[in-house]
């Protein structure tokens, strides 16, 4: 490790975890783990409003977690890396184990 202090290497991981810190973002990632989805599909599945889903997709896109590709008049969102889906699935599973 060439950093001056021991935790510099974890900065990217911290950024990723901050991007995933909202429950709706975890739900979006879980849905996208099943395949590409348009905003209206996520709205229907999650029971959230379109502006709310779009706002959280914007955060996830900015963090490099999801990407969008135009599909006619809509944008289909997909995970950039499947590792993120595993992180979310593990976190949800761990949280469900109880305290």
Secondary structure, DSSP 8 states (H G I E B T S, - for coil): ---SSTTGGGHHHHHHHHHT-SHHHHHHHHHHTTS-EEHHHHHHHHT--HHHHHHHHHHHHHTTSEEEEEETTEEEEEES-HHHHHHHHHHHHHHHT--
